[in-house]
Amino acid sequence: MAGKASKDTRIALAGAAVAKMERDQKRRAGNGETQKQGSFMRLIFGIFPLLVIPVVLYNLMAMAFGGPVQAIDASGQLLQAQAAPMANLLNERFLGLPMISGVEWVLTKGDAIVLLAVIFLFLEILKSTSTGTATIVNHGISLLIFILCLVQFLLMPNFATSTFFILTAMTLLDVLAGVIVTIVSARRDFGVAGDV
């Protein structure tokens, strides 16, 4: 009788193990859809250059709020602006905080855009440490963004500001640093894998 109970116990344990394996497989299959979505979002994040965000923000501000380069005064004469019409908007107060020293620290709108761009440049450099296809596409799109920024800076009056020049320089640094970091990462990976 003890042998039969032992055999029945083993059969029950084997059945429970098979049922657990089937539940695990179903759970993994269910998570596969979430994992595919996660990898798709990771791919989009890897391809999308984050410095596009401050550049688009500046473009929206320049198109919506930047004034004209030429104006007609009361006597009917054509006046040409000496500075970018966007400069006054960029120098407006964005945030002010009282300091312990008694003075007020003022962050202008232009400074806020540059600060946002610095944060995104840091994240872009972190992203460039991977060596996948998405990273290479990211560098190509970053190069196109730099070319667009350079053309806007040289040819469009609302973009001839120090803030946009710094954004343009950051897009160039994104391209250069991204490519260099990717090459170094790829060499390191190759060296580790190939024992070179």
MIDOSE-1310 file (N, C-alpha, C; in nm, 2 decimals, decimal comma, always signed):
residues 196
magk	+0,08/-0,12/+0,00/+0,00/+0,00/+0,00/+0,09/+0,13/+0,00; +0,20/+0,12/+0,07/+0,29/+0,23/+0,08/+0,35/+0,25/-0,06; +0,38/+0,15/-0,14/+0,43/+0,16/-0,27/+0,33/+0,23/-0,36; +0,20/+0,19/-0,35/+0,10/+0,25/-0,44/+0,08/+0,40/-0,41
askd	+0,08/+0,44/-0,28/+0,07/+0,58/-0,24/+0,19/+0,66/-0,29; +0,31/+0,60/-0,28/+0,43/+0,66/-0,33/+0,42/+0,68/-0,48; +0,37/+0,58/-0,55/+0,35/+0,60/-0,70/+0,25/+0,70/-0,73; +0,14/+0,70/-0,66/+0,03/+0,80/-0,68/+0,08/+0,94/-0,65
tria	+0,16/+0,96/-0,55/+0,22/+1,09/-0,51/+0,31/+1,13/-0,63; +0,39/+1,04/-0,68/+0,48/+1,08/-0,79/+0,41/+1,13/-0,91; +0,30/+1,06/-0,95/+0,22/+1,09/-1,06/+0,15/+1,23/-1,04; +0,10/+1,25/-0,92/+0,04/+1,38/-0,89/+0,14/+1,49/-0,89
laga	+0,26/+1,47/-0,85/+0,37/+1,57/-0,85/+0,41/+1,60/-1,00; +0,42/+1,49/-1,08/+0,45/+1,51/-1,22/+0,34/+1,59/-1,29; +0,21/+1,56/-1,26/+0,10/+1,63/-1,32/+0,10/+1,78/-1,28; +0,13/+1,80/-1,15/+0,14/+1,94/-1,11/+0,25/+2,02/-1,17
avak	+0,37/+1,95/-1,19/+0,48/+2,01/-1,26/+0,45/+2,05/-1,41; +0,38/+1,96/-1,48/+0,34/+1,98/-1,61/+0,24/+2,10/-1,62; +0,14/+2,10/-1,53/+0,05/+2,21/-1,53/+0,12/+2,34/-1,50; +0,21/+2,34/-1,41/+0,29/+2,47/-1,38/+0,37/+2,51/-1,50
merd	+0,43/+2,42/-1,57/+0,50/+2,45/-1,70/+0,41/+2,51/-1,80; +0,29/+2,46/-1,82/+0,19/+2,51/-1,91/+0,15/+2,65/-1,87; +0,13/+2,67/-1,74/+0,09/+2,81/-1,70/+0,20/+2,91/-1,72; +0,32/+2,87/-1,70/+0,44/+2,95/-1,72/+0,45/+2,99/-1,87
qkrr	+0,43/+2,89/-1,96/+0,43/+2,91/-2,10/+0,33/+3,01/-2,15; +0,21/+3,00/-2,09/+0,10/+3,09/-2,13/+0,13/+3,23/-2,08; +0,19/+3,24/-1,96/+0,22/+3,37/-1,90/+0,33/+3,43/-1,99; +0,43/+3,36/-2,03/+0,54/+3,41/-2,12/+0,48/+3,45/-2,25
agng	+0,39/+3,38/-2,31/+0,33/+3,41/-2,43/+0,25/+3,54/-2,42; +0,18/+3,56/-2,31/+0,11/+3,68/-2,28/+0,21/+3,80/-2,27; +0,32/+3,78/-2,20/+0,42/+3,89/-2,18/+0,49/+3,92/-2,31; +0,49/+3,83/-2,41/+0,56/+3,85/-2,53/+0,51/+3,97/-2,61
etqk	+0,37/+3,99/-2,60/+0,31/+4,10/-2,66/+0,36/+4,23/-2,60; +0,36/+4,23/-2,47/+0,41/+4,35/-2,40/+0,56/+4,38/-2,43; +0,63/+4,27/-2,43/+0,78/+4,28/-2,46/+0,80/+4,33/-2,60; +0,71/+4,29/-2,70/+0,73/+4,34/-2,84/+0,70/+4,49/-2,84
qgsf	+0,59/+4,53/-2,76/+0,56/+4,68/-2,76/+0,68/+4,75/-2,69; +0,73/+4,70/-2,59/+0,85/+4,76/-2,52/+0,96/+4,78/-2,61; +0,99/+4,67/-2,69/+1,11/+4,68/-2,78/+1,08/+4,78/-2,90; +0,95/+4,79/-2,94/+0,91/+4,89/-3,04/+0,94/+5,03/-2,99
mrli	+0,89/+5,06/-2,87/+0,91/+5,19/-2,81/+1,06/+5,22/-2,78; +1,14/+5,12/-2,75/+1,28/+5,14/-2,73/+1,34/+5,17/-2,86; +1,30/+5,11/-2,97/+1,35/+5,13/-3,11/+1,32/+5,28/-3,15; +1,20/+5,32/-3,12/+1,16/+5,46/-3,16/+1,24/+5,56/-3,07
fgif	+1,26/+5,53/-2,94/+1,34/+5,61/-2,86/+1,49/+5,61/-2,91; +1,53/+5,50/-2,96/+1,67/+5,49/-3,00/+1,69/+5,57/-3,13; +1,59/+5,57/-3,22/+1,61/+5,64/-3,35/+1,58/+5,79/-3,34; +1,49/+5,83/-3,25/+1,45/+5,97/-3,24/+1,55/+6,05/-3,17
pllv	+1,62/+6,15/-3,23/+1,71/+6,23/-3,16/+1,64/+6,33/-3,07; +1,68/+6,33/-2,95/+1,61/+6,41/-2,85/+1,63/+6,56/-2,87; +1,74/+6,60/-2,93/+1,76/+6,74/-2,96/+1,66/+6,81/-3,05; +1,58/+6,72/-3,12/+1,48/+6,77/-3,20/+1,38/+6,85/-3,12
ipvv	+1,36/+6,82/-2,99/+1,26/+6,88/-2,91/+1,29/+7,03/-2,89; +1,41/+7,07/-2,84/+1,43/+7,21/-2,82/+1,44/+7,29/-2,96; +1,48/+7,22/-3,06/+1,49/+7,28/-3,20/+1,35/+7,31/-3,24; +1,26/+7,22/-3,23/+1,12/+7,24/-3,27/+1,05/+7,34/-3,18
lynl	+1,08/+7,34/-3,05/+1,03/+7,44/-2,96/+1,07/+7,58/-3,01; +1,20/+7,60/-3,04/+1,25/+7,73/-3,09/+1,18/+7,77/-3,22; +1,16/+7,67/-3,31/+1,10/+7,70/-3,44/+0,95/+7,74/-3,42; +0,88/+7,68/-3,33/+0,75/+7,72/-3,30/+0,74/+7,86/-3,24
mama	+0,83/+7,89/-3,15/+0,84/+8,03/-3,10/+0,87/+8,13/-3,20; +0,96/+8,09/-3,29/+1,01/+8,19/-3,40/+0,90/+8,21/-3,50; +0,82/+8,11/-3,53/+0,72/+8,12/-3,63/+0,60/+8,19/-3,57; +0,56/+8,16/-3,45/+0,44/+8,22/-3,39/+0,46/+8,36/-3,33
fggp	+0,58/+8,38/-3,27/+0,59/+8,51/-3,19/+0,70/+8,60/-3,24; +0,79/+8,55/-3,33/+0,89/+8,64/-3,39/+0,84/+8,74/-3,47; +0,88/+8,86/-3,46/+0,83/+8,98/-3,54/+0,90/+8,99/-3,67; +0,85/+9,08/-3,75/+0,91/+9,10/-3,89/+1,05/+9,17/-3,88
vqai	+1,12/+9,15/-3,99/+1,26/+9,21/-3,99/+1,24/+9,35/-4,04; +1,14/+9,38/-4,12/+1,13/+9,52/-4,18/+0,99/+9,57/-4,13; +0,99/+9,70/-4,10/+0,87/+9,77/-4,06/+0,86/+9,90/-4,13; +0,75/+9,96/-4,14/+0,73/+10,10/-4,19/+0,69/+10,19/-4,08
dasg	+0,77/+10,30/-4,07/+0,75/+10,40/-3,96/+0,63/+10,49/-4,00; +0,60/+10,59/-3,91/+0,49/+10,68/-3,94/+0,51/+10,76/-4,06; +0,63/+10,79/-4,10/+0,66/+10,88/-4,22/+0,66/+10,79/-4,35; +0,64/+10,66/-4,34/+0,63/+10,58/-4,45/+0,76/+10,52/-4,50
qllq	+0,87/+10,54/-4,42/+1,00/+10,49/-4,46/+1,01/+10,34/-4,41; +1,09/+10,27/-4,48/+1,11/+10,13/-4,45/+1,23/+10,12/-4,35; +1,20/+10,06/-4,24/+1,30/+10,04/-4,13/+1,35/+9,89/-4,13; +1,48/+9,87/-4,13/+1,54/+9,74/-4,12/+1,58/+9,71/-3,98
aqaa	+1,54/+9,60/-3,92/+1,58/+9,56/-3,78/+1,73/+9,53/-3,78; +1,80/+9,58/-3,68/+1,94/+9,55/-3,66/+1,97/+9,42/-3,59; +1,87/+9,37/-3,51/+1,88/+9,25/-3,44/+1,77/+9,16/-3,48; +1,78/+9,03/-3,44/+1,68/+8,93/-3,47/+1,55/+8,97/-3,40
pman	+1,44/+8,97/-3,46/+1,31/+9,01/-3,40/+1,28/+8,91/-3,28; +1,34/+8,79/-3,28/+1,31/+8,70/-3,18/+1,39/+8,73/-3,05; +1,49/+8,81/-3,06/+1,58/+8,84/-2,94/+1,51/+8,89/-2,82; +1,41/+8,98/-2,84/+1,33/+9,03/-2,73/+1,25/+8,92/-2,66
llne	+1,19/+8,83/-2,74/+1,12/+8,73/-2,68/+1,21/+8,63/-2,59; +1,32/+8,60/-2,65/+1,42/+8,51/-2,58/+1,47/+8,57/-2,45; +1,48/+8,70/-2,44/+1,53/+8,77/-2,32/+1,42/+8,80/-2,22; +1,30/+8,76/-2,25/+1,19/+8,78/-2,15/+1,21/+8,68/-2,03
rflg	+1,16/+8,72/-1,92/+1,17/+8,64/-1,79/+1,09/+8,51/-1,81; +1,15/+8,40/-1,77/+1,08/+8,27/-1,77/+1,05/+8,22/-1,63; +1,15/+8,25/-1,54/+1,14/+8,20/-1,41/+1,23/+8,29/-1,32; +1,18/+8,32/-1,20/+1,26/+8,40/-1,11/+1,26/+8,34/-0,97
lpmi	+1,37/+8,32/-0,91/+1,38/+8,26/-0,77/+1,46/+8,35/-0,68; +1,41/+8,38/-0,56/+1,49/+8,46/-0,47/+1,60/+8,37/-0,41; +1,72/+8,43/-0,40/+1,83/+8,36/-0,35/+1,86/+8,40/-0,21; +1,94/+8,32/-0,14/+1,97/+8,35/+0,00/+2,05/+8,48/+0,01
sgve	+2,12/+8,51/-0,09/+2,20/+8,64/-0,09/+2,12/+8,76/-0,09; +1,99/+8,75/-0,13/+1,90/+8,86/-0,13/+1,87/+8,91/-0,27; +1,94/+8,86/-0,37/+1,91/+8,90/-0,51/+1,81/+8,79/-0,57; +1,76/+8,83/-0,68/+1,67/+8,74/-0,75/+1,74/+8,68/-0,87
wvlt	+1,73/+8,55/-0,88/+1,79/+8,48/-1,00/+1,68/+8,47/-1,10; +1,71/+8,52/-1,22/+1,61/+8,52/-1,33/+1,66/+8,43/-1,44; +1,57/+8,34/-1,48/+1,60/+8,25/-1,60/+1,52/+8,30/-1,71; +1,58/+8,33/-1,82/+1,51/+8,38/-1,94/+1,46/+8,27/-2,02
kgda	+1,37/+8,30/-2,12/+1,32/+8,19/-2,21/+1,43/+8,13/-2,29; +1,52/+8,21/-2,34/+1,63/+8,15/-2,41/+1,72/+8,06/-2,33; +1,74/+8,10/-2,20/+1,82/+8,02/-2,11/+1,75/+7,89/-2,09; +1,62/+7,89/-2,07/+1,54/+7,77/-2,05/+1,55/+7,67/-2,16
ivll	+1,55/+7,72/-2,29/+1,57/+7,64/-2,40/+1,70/+7,57/-2,41; +1,81/+7,65/-2,38/+1,94/+7,60/-2,37/+1,96/+7,50/-2,26; +1,90/+7,52/-2,15/+1,91/+7,42/-2,04/+1,84/+7,29/-2,08; +1,73/+7,30/-2,14/+1,66/+7,18/-2,19/+1,74/+7,11/-2,29
avif	+1,81/+7,18/-2,38/+1,90/+7,12/-2,48/+2,02/+7,05/-2,42; +2,07/+7,11/-2,31/+2,19/+7,05/-2,24/+2,15/+6,91/-2,18; +2,03/+6,91/-2,12/+1,98/+6,78/-2,07/+1,96/+6,68/-2,18; +1,90/+6,72/-2,29/+1,88/+6,62/-2,40/+2,01/+6,58/-2,46
lfle	+2,11/+6,67/-2,47/+2,24/+6,63/-2,52/+2,31/+6,53/-2,44; +2,29/+6,54/-2,30/+2,35/+6,44/-2,21/+2,28/+6,30/-2,24; +2,15/+6,30/-2,25/+2,08/+6,18/-2,28/+2,12/+6,12/-2,42; +2,14/+6,21/-2,52/+2,18/+6,16/-2,65/+2,32/+6,09/-2,64
ilks	+2,41/+6,15/-2,56/+2,54/+6,09/-2,55/+2,53/+5,95/-2,48; +2,44/+5,94/-2,38/+2,42/+5,81/-2,32/+2,37/+5,71/-2,41; +2,28/+5,75/-2,50/+2,22/+5,66/-2,60/+2,32/+5,62/-2,70; +2,42/+5,70/-2,73/+2,51/+5,66/-2,83/+2,61/+5,55/-2,79
tstg	+2,61/+5,51/-2,67/+2,70/+5,40/-2,63/+2,66/+5,27/-2,68; +2,53/+5,25/-2,73/+2,49/+5,13/-2,80/+2,54/+5,12/-2,94; +2,55/+5,00/-3,00/+2,61/+4,99/-3,13/+2,51/+4,93/-3,23; +2,38/+4,94/-3,21/+2,28/+4,88/-3,29/+2,25/+4,97/-3,42
tati	+2,16/+4,92/-3,50/+2,12/+4,99/-3,62/+2,05/+5,11/-3,59; +1,97/+5,11/-3,48/+1,89/+5,23/-3,44/+1,98/+5,34/-3,41; +2,10/+5,31/-3,35/+2,19/+5,42/-3,32/+2,25/+5,48/-3,44; +2,28/+5,40/-3,54/+2,33/+5,46/-3,67/+2,23/+5,55/-3,74
vnhg	+2,10/+5,50/-3,74/+1,99/+5,59/-3,79/+1,98/+5,71/-3,71; +1,99/+5,71/-3,58/+1,99/+5,82/-3,49/+2,10/+5,92/-3,53; +2,22/+5,88/-3,56/+2,33/+5,97/-3,60/+2,30/+6,03/-3,73; +2,24/+5,96/-3,83/+2,20/+6,02/-3,96/+2,09/+6,12/-3,94
isll	+1,99/+6,10/-3,86/+1,89/+6,20/-3,84/+1,95/+6,32/-3,77; +2,04/+6,30/-3,67/+2,10/+6,41/-3,60/+2,18/+6,49/-3,70; +2,25/+6,43/-3,79/+2,32/+6,51/-3,89/+2,23/+6,60/-3,98; +2,11/+6,54/-4,01/+2,01/+6,62/-4,09/+1,96/+6,74/-4,00
ifil	+1,94/+6,72/-3,88/+1,90/+6,82/-3,79/+2,00/+6,93/-3,78; +2,13/+6,89/-3,77/+2,24/+6,99/-3,77/+2,24/+7,08/-3,90; +2,22/+7,01/-4,01/+2,22/+7,08/-4,14/+2,10/+7,18/-4,15; +1,99/+7,13/-4,10/+1,87/+7,22/-4,10/+1,89/+7,34/-4,01
clvq	+1,95/+7,32/-3,89/+1,98/+7,43/-3,80/+2,08/+7,53/-3,85; +2,18/+7,48/-3,92/+2,28/+7,56/-3,98/+2,22/+7,65/-4,09; +2,14/+7,59/-4,17/+2,07/+7,67/-4,28/+1,98/+7,77/-4,22; +1,90/+7,74/-4,12/+1,81/+7,83/-4,05/+1,89/+7,95/-3,99
fllm	+2,00/+7,91/-3,92/+2,09/+8,02/-3,86/+2,14/+8,11/-3,96; +2,19/+8,06/-4,07/+2,25/+8,15/-4,17/+2,15/+8,23/-4,26; +2,03/+8,18/-4,28/+1,94/+8,24/-4,38/+1,82/+8,30/-4,32; +1,77/+8,27/-4,20/+1,65/+8,32/-4,15/+1,67/+8,42/-4,04
pnfa	+1,61/+8,54/-4,04/+1,64/+8,64/-3,94/+1,61/+8,61/-3,80; +1,50/+8,53/-3,78/+1,46/+8,50/-3,64/+1,55/+8,40/-3,58; +1,63/+8,34/-3,65/+1,72/+8,23/-3,60/+1,86/+8,28/-3,58; +1,89/+8,41/-3,61/+2,02/+8,47/-3,59/+2,04/+8,52/-3,45
tstf	+2,02/+8,43/-3,35/+2,04/+8,47/-3,21/+2,14/+8,38/-3,14; +2,19/+8,42/-3,03/+2,29/+8,34/-2,96/+2,23/+8,21/-2,91; +2,10/+8,21/-2,87/+2,04/+8,09/-2,82/+2,03/+7,98/-2,93; +1,99/+8,03/-3,06/+1,99/+7,93/-3,16/+2,12/+7,89/-3,21
filt	+2,22/+7,98/-3,20/+2,36/+7,94/-3,23/+2,41/+7,83/-3,14; +2,38/+7,84/-3,01/+2,42/+7,74/-2,91/+2,34/+7,61/-2,94; +2,21/+7,61/-2,98/+2,14/+7,49/-3,02/+2,21/+7,43/-3,14; +2,25/+7,51/-3,24/+2,31/+7,45/-3,36/+2,44/+7,39/-3,32
amtl	+2,52/+7,45/-3,23/+2,65/+7,39/-3,19/+2,62/+7,26/-3,11; +2,51/+7,25/-3,04/+2,48/+7,13/-2,96/+2,44/+7,02/-3,06; +2,37/+7,05/-3,17/+2,34/+6,95/-3,27/+2,46/+6,90/-3,33; +2,56/+6,98/-3,36/+2,69/+6,94/-3,42/+2,76/+6,85/-3,32
ldvl	+2,77/+6,89/-3,19/+2,83/+6,81/-3,09/+2,76/+6,67/-3,07; +2,63/+6,67/-3,09/+2,56/+6,55/-3,08/+2,60/+6,45/-3,19; +2,62/+6,50/-3,31/+2,66/+6,42/-3,42/+2,81/+6,37/-3,40; +2,90/+6,46/-3,37/+3,04/+6,43/-3,35/+3,06/+6,33/-3,23
agvi	+3,01/+6,37/-3,12/+3,02/+6,29/-3,00/+2,95/+6,15/-3,01; +2,83/+6,15/-3,07/+2,76/+6,03/-3,09/+2,84/+5,93/-3,18; +2,89/+5,98/-3,29/+2,97/+5,89/-3,38/+3,09/+5,84/-3,31; +3,17/+5,93/-3,24/+3,29/+5,89/-3,18/+3,26/+5,79/-3,07
vtiv	+3,16/+5,81/-2,98/+3,13/+5,72/-2,87/+3,09/+5,59/-2,93; +3,01/+5,59/-3,04/+2,96/+5,46/-3,10/+3,08/+5,38/-3,15; +3,18/+5,45/-3,22/+3,29/+5,38/-3,27/+3,38/+5,32/-3,16; +3,40/+5,40/-3,05/+3,48/+5,35/-2,94/+3,41/+5,23/-2,87
sarr	+3,27/+5,24/-2,86/+3,20/+5,13/-2,80/+3,20/+5,00/-2,89; +3,19/+5,02/-3,02/+3,20/+4,91/-3,11/+3,34/+4,84/-3,11; +3,45/+4,93/-3,10/+3,58/+4,87/-3,09/+3,60/+4,79/-2,96; +3,55/+4,85/-2,85/+3,56/+4,78/-2,72/+3,48/+4,64/-2,73
dfgv	+3,36/+4,64/-2,79/+3,28/+4,52/-2,80/+3,35/+4,42/-2,89; +3,41/+4,47/-3,00/+3,49/+4,38/-3,09/+3,61/+4,33/-3,02; +3,68/+4,41/-2,95/+3,80/+4,37/-2,87/+3,77/+4,26/-2,77; +3,66/+4,28/-2,70/+3,62/+4,18/-2,59/+3,58/+4,05/-2,66
agdv	+3,50/+4,06/-2,77/+3,45/+3,93/-2,83/+3,56/+3,86/-2,90; +3,65/+3,94/-2,97/+3,75/+3,88/-3,05/+3,88/+3,86/-2,98; +3,90/+3,89/-2,86/+4,02/+3,88/-2,79/+4,14/+3,95/-2,85; +4,10/+4,07/-2,91/+4,21/+4,15/-2,97/+4,27/+4,24/-2,88
